[in-house]
Amino acid sequence: MSFQAYLDTIKKKTGKGPEELKQLADQKGFSENGQLKPDVKAGQIVSWLKEEFELGHGHSMAVYALLKGLKE
């Protein structure tokens, strides 16, 4: 599955696109201006997205990569 396919599936499931997810992560204190804070671990993002949106590990890791700046 491509990175874009992950983002498309996340949007369908949650109604949230990349910018909205970045804003939510900022509100939760995981990131600042859409960039992941250095002390935040992948497991924290996975737990948050699983609890709040019922996303699986792979989809949550795609959001982590987005917040970390590894993917756009």
Jmol script that loads the backbone (N, CA, C; Angstrom):
load data "model"
ATOM      1  N   MET A   1       0.855  -1.178   0.000  1.00  0.00           N
ATOM      2  CA  MET A   1       0.000   0.000   0.000  1.00  0.00           C
ATOM      3  C   MET A   1       0.899   1.238   0.000  1.00  0.00           C
ATOM      4  N   SER A   2       0.580   2.183  -0.864  1.00  0.00           N
ATOM      5  CA  SER A   2       1.370   3.408  -0.930  1.00  0.00           C
ATOM      6  C   SER A   2       1.017   4.325   0.240  1.00  0.00           C
ATOM      7  N   PHE A   3       1.894   5.272   0.485  1.00  0.00           N
ATOM      8  CA  PHE A   3       1.656   6.226   1.565  1.00  0.00           C
ATOM      9  C   PHE A   3       0.358   6.992   1.306  1.00  0.00           C
ATOM     10  N   GLN A   4       0.143   7.394   0.058  1.00  0.00           N
ATOM     11  CA  GLN A   4      -1.081   8.133  -0.276  1.00  0.00           C
ATOM     12  C   GLN A   4      -2.319   7.270  -0.036  1.00  0.00           C
ATOM     13  N   ALA A   5      -2.216   5.978  -0.318  1.00  0.00           N
ATOM     14  CA  ALA A   5      -3.348   5.075  -0.073  1.00  0.00           C
ATOM     15  C   ALA A   5      -3.668   5.013   1.422  1.00  0.00           C
ATOM     16  N   TYR A   6      -2.624   5.002   2.250  1.00  0.00           N
ATOM     17  CA  TYR A   6      -2.851   5.050   3.705  1.00  0.00           C
ATOM     18  C   TYR A   6      -3.605   6.324   4.078  1.00  0.00           C
ATOM     19  N   LEU A   7      -3.155   7.462   3.565  1.00  0.00           N
ATOM     20  CA  LEU A   7      -3.794   8.740   3.889  1.00  0.00           C
ATOM     21  C   LEU A   7      -5.247   8.774   3.403  1.00  0.00           C
ATOM     22  N   ASP A   8      -5.488   8.218   2.219  1.00  0.00           N
ATOM     23  CA  ASP A   8      -6.848   8.182   1.684  1.00  0.00           C
ATOM     24  C   ASP A   8      -7.766   7.344   2.571  1.00  0.00           C
ATOM     25  N   THR A   9      -7.269   6.199   3.021  1.00  0.00           N
ATOM     26  CA  THR A   9      -8.050   5.318   3.889  1.00  0.00           C
ATOM     27  C   THR A   9      -8.313   5.986   5.236  1.00  0.00           C
ATOM     28  N   ILE A  10      -7.303   6.664   5.780  1.00  0.00           N
ATOM     29  CA  ILE A  10      -7.464   7.375   7.056  1.00  0.00           C
ATOM     30  C   ILE A  10      -8.537   8.449   6.908  1.00  0.00           C
ATOM     31  N   LYS A  11      -8.516   9.185   5.806  1.00  0.00           N
ATOM     32  CA  LYS A  11      -9.508  10.239   5.556  1.00  0.00           C
ATOM     33  C   LYS A  11     -10.916   9.636   5.496  1.00  0.00           C
ATOM     34  N   LYS A  12     -11.060   8.497   4.806  1.00  0.00           N
ATOM     35  CA  LYS A  12     -12.369   7.848   4.700  1.00  0.00           C
ATOM     36  C   LYS A  12     -12.869   7.386   6.068  1.00  0.00           C
ATOM     37  N   LYS A  13     -11.954   6.845   6.882  1.00  0.00           N
ATOM     38  CA  LYS A  13     -12.354   6.291   8.173  1.00  0.00           C
ATOM     39  C   LYS A  13     -12.620   7.371   9.225  1.00  0.00           C
ATOM     40  N   THR A  14     -11.784   8.421   9.232  1.00  0.00           N
ATOM     41  CA  THR A  14     -11.863   9.432  10.293  1.00  0.00           C
ATOM     42  C   THR A  14     -12.496  10.748   9.855  1.00  0.00           C
ATOM     43  N   GLY A  15     -12.500  10.992   8.553  1.00  0.00           N
ATOM     44  CA  GLY A  15     -12.954  12.290   8.053  1.00  0.00           C
ATOM     45  C   GLY A  15     -11.886  13.361   8.179  1.00  0.00           C
ATOM     46  N   LYS A  16     -10.671  12.962   8.566  1.00  0.00           N
ATOM     47  CA  LYS A  16      -9.574  13.912   8.793  1.00  0.00           C
ATOM     48  C   LYS A  16      -8.477  13.725   7.746  1.00  0.00           C
ATOM     49  N   GLY A  17      -8.058  14.843   7.158  1.00  0.00           N
ATOM     50  CA  GLY A  17      -6.937  14.834   6.233  1.00  0.00           C
ATOM     51  C   GLY A  17      -5.638  15.144   6.973  1.00  0.00           C
ATOM     52  N   PRO A  18      -4.524  15.174   6.250  1.00  0.00           N
ATOM     53  CA  PRO A  18      -3.221  15.410   6.880  1.00  0.00           C
ATOM     54  C   PRO A  18      -3.145  16.684   7.725  1.00  0.00           C
ATOM     55  N   GLU A  19      -3.658  17.793   7.217  1.00  0.00           N
ATOM     56  CA  GLU A  19      -3.576  19.049   7.972  1.00  0.00           C
ATOM     57  C   GLU A  19      -4.418  18.991   9.241  1.00  0.00           C
ATOM     58  N   GLU A  20      -5.576  18.361   9.144  1.00  0.00           N
ATOM     59  CA  GLU A  20      -6.438  18.229  10.323  1.00  0.00           C
ATOM     60  C   GLU A  20      -5.792  17.326  11.378  1.00  0.00           C
ATOM     61  N   LEU A  21      -5.131  16.266  10.924  1.00  0.00           N
ATOM     62  CA  LEU A  21      -4.441  15.375  11.858  1.00  0.00           C
ATOM     63  C   LEU A  21      -3.287  16.097  12.553  1.00  0.00           C
ATOM     64  N   LYS A  22      -2.586  16.935  11.798  1.00  0.00           N
ATOM     65  CA  LYS A  22      -1.503  17.723  12.393  1.00  0.00           C
ATOM     66  C   LYS A  22      -2.056  18.671  13.459  1.00  0.00           C
ATOM     67  N   GLN A  23      -3.190  19.297  13.166  1.00  0.00           N
ATOM     68  CA  GLN A  23      -3.809  20.209  14.134  1.00  0.00           C
ATOM     69  C   GLN A  23      -4.242  19.454  15.394  1.00  0.00           C
ATOM     70  N   LEU A  24      -4.816  18.279  15.213  1.00  0.00           N
ATOM     71  CA  LEU A  24      -5.223  17.469  16.362  1.00  0.00           C
ATOM     72  C   LEU A  24      -4.023  17.058  17.201  1.00  0.00           C
ATOM     73  N   ALA A  25      -2.933  16.684  16.536  1.00  0.00           N
ATOM     74  CA  ALA A  25      -1.719  16.299  17.254  1.00  0.00           C
ATOM     75  C   ALA A  25      -1.163  17.481  18.044  1.00  0.00           C
ATOM     76  N   ASP A  26      -1.247  18.682  17.466  1.00  0.00           N
ATOM     77  CA  ASP A  26      -0.843  19.900  18.186  1.00  0.00           C
ATOM     78  C   ASP A  26      -1.710  20.084  19.433  1.00  0.00           C
ATOM     79  N   GLN A  27      -3.032  19.937  19.264  1.00  0.00           N
ATOM     80  CA  GLN A  27      -3.958  20.115  20.384  1.00  0.00           C
ATOM     81  C   GLN A  27      -3.715  19.086  21.492  1.00  0.00           C
ATOM     82  N   LYS A  28      -3.315  17.878  21.103  1.00  0.00           N
ATOM     83  CA  LYS A  28      -3.052  16.818  22.082  1.00  0.00           C
ATOM     84  C   LYS A  28      -1.679  16.984  22.749  1.00  0.00           C
ATOM     85  N   GLY A  29      -0.850  17.890  22.214  1.00  0.00           N
ATOM     86  CA  GLY A  29       0.470  18.122  22.786  1.00  0.00           C
ATOM     87  C   GLY A  29       1.559  17.215  22.245  1.00  0.00           C
ATOM     88  N   PHE A  30       1.249  16.467  21.182  1.00  0.00           N
ATOM     89  CA  PHE A  30       2.248  15.581  20.575  1.00  0.00           C
ATOM     90  C   PHE A  30       3.174  16.327  19.623  1.00  0.00           C
ATOM     91  N   SER A  31       2.672  17.423  19.077  1.00  0.00           N
ATOM     92  CA  SER A  31       3.444  18.165  18.081  1.00  0.00           C
ATOM     93  C   SER A  31       3.257  19.659  18.292  1.00  0.00           C
ATOM     94  N   GLU A  32       4.072  20.405  17.568  1.00  0.00           N
ATOM     95  CA  GLU A  32       3.985  21.861  17.583  1.00  0.00           C
ATOM     96  C   GLU A  32       4.108  22.336  16.146  1.00  0.00           C
ATOM     97  N   ASN A  33       3.113  23.086  15.694  1.00  0.00           N
ATOM     98  CA  ASN A  33       3.055  23.534  14.300  1.00  0.00           C
ATOM     99  C   ASN A  33       3.141  22.353  13.322  1.00  0.00           C
ATOM    100  N   GLY A  34       2.520  21.241  13.696  1.00  0.00           N
ATOM    101  CA  GLY A  34       2.470  20.066  12.836  1.00  0.00           C
ATOM    102  C   GLY A  34       3.721  19.224  12.817  1.00  0.00           C
ATOM    103  N   GLN A  35       4.707  19.576  13.634  1.00  0.00           N
ATOM    104  CA  GLN A  35       5.959  18.816  13.703  1.00  0.00           C
ATOM    105  C   GLN A  35       6.042  18.093  15.041  1.00  0.00           C
ATOM    106  N   LEU A  36       6.287  16.810  14.977  1.00  0.00           N
ATOM    107  CA  LEU A  36       6.354  15.981  16.176  1.00  0.00           C
ATOM    108  C   LEU A  36       7.405  16.501  17.151  1.00  0.00           C
ATOM    109  N   LYS A  37       7.046  16.560  18.414  1.00  0.00           N
ATOM    110  CA  LYS A  37       8.013  16.965  19.444  1.00  0.00           C
ATOM    111  C   LYS A  37       9.048  15.844  19.608  1.00  0.00           C
ATOM    112  N   PRO A  38      10.302  16.198  19.895  1.00  0.00           N
ATOM    113  CA  PRO A  38      11.382  15.203  19.954  1.00  0.00           C
ATOM    114  C   PRO A  38      11.164  14.081  20.969  1.00  0.00           C
ATOM    115  N   ASP A  39      10.449  14.355  22.044  1.00  0.00           N
ATOM    116  CA  ASP A  39      10.285  13.340  23.087  1.00  0.00           C
ATOM    117  C   ASP A  39       9.080  12.420  22.864  1.00  0.00           C
ATOM    118  N   VAL A  40       8.318  12.641  21.799  1.00  0.00           N
ATOM    119  CA  VAL A  40       7.131  11.829  21.529  1.00  0.00           C
ATOM    120  C   VAL A  40       7.533  10.594  20.735  1.00  0.00           C
ATOM    121  N   LYS A  41       7.106   9.451  21.218  1.00  0.00           N
ATOM    122  CA  LYS A  41       7.440   8.165  20.602  1.00  0.00           C
ATOM    123  C   LYS A  41       6.292   7.687  19.711  1.00  0.00           C
ATOM    124  N   ALA A  42       6.633   6.824  18.781  1.00  0.00           N
ATOM    125  CA  ALA A  42       5.645   6.275  17.853  1.00  0.00           C
ATOM    126  C   ALA A  42       4.501   5.596  18.594  1.00  0.00           C
ATOM    127  N   GLY A  43       4.810   4.878  19.662  1.00  0.00           N
ATOM    128  CA  GLY A  43       3.788   4.164  20.424  1.00  0.00           C
ATOM    129  C   GLY A  43       2.718   5.087  20.989  1.00  0.00           C
ATOM    130  N   GLN A  44       3.102   6.299  21.325  1.00  0.00           N
ATOM    131  CA  GLN A  44       2.131   7.263  21.844  1.00  0.00           C
ATOM    132  C   GLN A  44       1.129   7.664  20.754  1.00  0.00           C
ATOM    133  N   ILE A  45       1.635   7.865  19.553  1.00  0.00           N
ATOM    134  CA  ILE A  45       0.780   8.235  18.431  1.00  0.00           C
ATOM    135  C   ILE A  45      -0.136   7.063  18.069  1.00  0.00           C
ATOM    136  N   VAL A  46       0.423   5.860  18.034  1.00  0.00           N
ATOM    137  CA  VAL A  46      -0.362   4.664  17.721  1.00  0.00           C
ATOM    138  C   VAL A  46      -1.478   4.489  18.751  1.00  0.00           C
ATOM    139  N   SER A  47      -1.172   4.633  20.025  1.00  0.00           N
ATOM    140  CA  SER A  47      -2.188   4.486  21.076  1.00  0.00           C
ATOM    141  C   SER A  47      -3.293   5.522  20.935  1.00  0.00           C
ATOM    142  N   TRP A  48      -2.911   6.767  20.713  1.00  0.00           N
ATOM    143  CA  TRP A  48      -3.886   7.850  20.555  1.00  0.00           C
ATOM    144  C   TRP A  48      -4.834   7.566  19.395  1.00  0.00           C
ATOM    145  N   LEU A  49      -4.274   7.224  18.235  1.00  0.00           N
ATOM    146  CA  LEU A  49      -5.109   7.023  17.056  1.00  0.00           C
ATOM    147  C   LEU A  49      -5.954   5.763  17.158  1.00  0.00           C
ATOM    148  N   LYS A  50      -5.442   4.758  17.836  1.00  0.00           N
ATOM    149  CA  LYS A  50      -6.221   3.537  18.039  1.00  0.00           C
ATOM    150  C   LYS A  50      -7.415   3.826  18.948  1.00  0.00           C
ATOM    151  N   GLU A  51      -7.164   4.539  20.039  1.00  0.00           N
ATOM    152  CA  GLU A  51      -8.230   4.854  20.998  1.00  0.00           C
ATOM    153  C   GLU A  51      -9.270   5.810  20.416  1.00  0.00           C
ATOM    154  N   GLU A  52      -8.797   6.870  19.762  1.00  0.00           N
ATOM    155  CA  GLU A  52      -9.718   7.910  19.309  1.00  0.00           C
ATOM    156  C   GLU A  52     -10.411   7.587  17.981  1.00  0.00           C
ATOM    157  N   PHE A  53      -9.685   6.912  17.081  1.00  0.00           N
ATOM    158  CA  PHE A  53     -10.219   6.689  15.740  1.00  0.00           C
ATOM    159  C   PHE A  53     -10.271   5.218  15.314  1.00  0.00           C
ATOM    160  N   GLU A  54      -9.835   4.320  16.181  1.00  0.00           N
ATOM    161  CA  GLU A  54      -9.790   2.887  15.878  1.00  0.00           C
ATOM    162  C   GLU A  54      -8.934   2.573  14.652  1.00  0.00           C
ATOM    163  N   LEU A  55      -7.839   3.331  14.483  1.00  0.00           N
ATOM    164  CA  LEU A  55      -6.906   3.055  13.391  1.00  0.00           C
ATOM    165  C   LEU A  55      -5.975   1.934  13.799  1.00  0.00           C
ATOM    166  N   GLY A  56      -5.553   1.155  12.817  1.00  0.00           N
ATOM    167  CA  GLY A  56      -4.605   0.085  13.069  1.00  0.00           C
ATOM    168  C   GLY A  56      -3.178   0.597  13.123  1.00  0.00           C
ATOM    169  N   HIS A  57      -2.265  -0.315  13.372  1.00  0.00           N
ATOM    170  CA  HIS A  57      -0.857   0.039  13.532  1.00  0.00           C
ATOM    171  C   HIS A  57      -0.276   0.694  12.269  1.00  0.00           C
ATOM    172  N   GLY A  58      -0.506   0.100  11.117  1.00  0.00           N
ATOM    173  CA  GLY A  58       0.072   0.630   9.876  1.00  0.00           C
ATOM    174  C   GLY A  58      -0.420   2.028   9.550  1.00  0.00           C
ATOM    175  N   HIS A  59      -1.704   2.244   9.706  1.00  0.00           N
ATOM    176  CA  HIS A  59      -2.268   3.559   9.419  1.00  0.00           C
ATOM    177  C   HIS A  59      -1.777   4.591  10.440  1.00  0.00           C
ATOM    178  N   SER A  60      -1.669   4.182  11.682  1.00  0.00           N
ATOM    179  CA  SER A  60      -1.150   5.086  12.721  1.00  0.00           C
ATOM    180  C   SER A  60       0.305   5.441  12.456  1.00  0.00           C
ATOM    181  N   MET A  61       1.076   4.476  11.986  1.00  0.00           N
ATOM    182  CA  MET A  61       2.483   4.745  11.669  1.00  0.00           C
ATOM    183  C   MET A  61       2.604   5.699  10.479  1.00  0.00           C
ATOM    184  N   ALA A  62       1.637   5.675   9.576  1.00  0.00           N
ATOM    185  CA  ALA A  62       1.637   6.632   8.471  1.00  0.00           C
ATOM    186  C   ALA A  62       1.453   8.047   9.011  1.00  0.00           C
ATOM    187  N   VAL A  63       0.578   8.204  10.002  1.00  0.00           N
ATOM    188  CA  VAL A  63       0.385   9.514  10.625  1.00  0.00           C
ATOM    189  C   VAL A  63       1.656   9.921  11.371  1.00  0.00           C
ATOM    190  N   TYR A  64       2.286   8.976  12.043  1.00  0.00           N
ATOM    191  CA  TYR A  64       3.547   9.249  12.731  1.00  0.00           C
ATOM    192  C   TYR A  64       4.593   9.754  11.729  1.00  0.00           C
ATOM    193  N   ALA A  65       4.709   9.088  10.582  1.00  0.00           N
ATOM    194  CA  ALA A  65       5.671   9.504   9.551  1.00  0.00           C
ATOM    195  C   ALA A  65       5.347  10.910   9.048  1.00  0.00           C
ATOM    196  N   LEU A  66       4.076  11.193   8.928  1.00  0.00           N
ATOM    197  CA  LEU A  66       3.645  12.529   8.507  1.00  0.00           C
ATOM    198  C   LEU A  66       4.072  13.580   9.529  1.00  0.00           C
ATOM    199  N   LEU A  67       3.818  13.313  10.807  1.00  0.00           N
ATOM    200  CA  LEU A  67       4.156  14.255  11.871  1.00  0.00           C
ATOM    201  C   LEU A  67       5.671  14.402  12.035  1.00  0.00           C
ATOM    202  N   LYS A  68       6.383  13.327  11.813  1.00  0.00           N
ATOM    203  CA  LYS A  68       7.842  13.339  11.955  1.00  0.00           C
ATOM    204  C   LYS A  68       8.516  14.041  10.779  1.00  0.00           C
ATOM    205  N   GLY A  69       7.757  14.250   9.692  1.00  0.00           N
ATOM    206  CA  GLY A  69       8.315  14.910   8.526  1.00  0.00           C
ATOM    207  C   GLY A  69       9.002  13.950   7.574  1.00  0.00           C
ATOM    208  N   LEU A  70       8.790  12.657   7.793  1.00  0.00           N
ATOM    209  CA  LEU A  70       9.385  11.655   6.919  1.00  0.00           C
ATOM    210  C   LEU A  70       8.654  11.556   5.587  1.00  0.00           C
ATOM    211  N   LYS A  71       7.375  11.888   5.632  1.00  0.00           N
ATOM    212  CA  LYS A  71       6.536  11.864   4.421  1.00  0.00           C
ATOM    213  C   LYS A  71       5.694  13.132   4.393  1.00  0.00           C
ATOM    214  N   GLU A  72       5.277  13.511   3.206  1.00  0.00           N
ATOM    215  CA  GLU A  72       4.413  14.693   3.066  1.00  0.00           C
ATOM    216  C   GLU A  72       3.101  14.312   2.440  1.00  0.00           C
TER     217      GLU A  72
END
end "model"
wireframe off; spacefill off
backbone 0.3
color backbone group
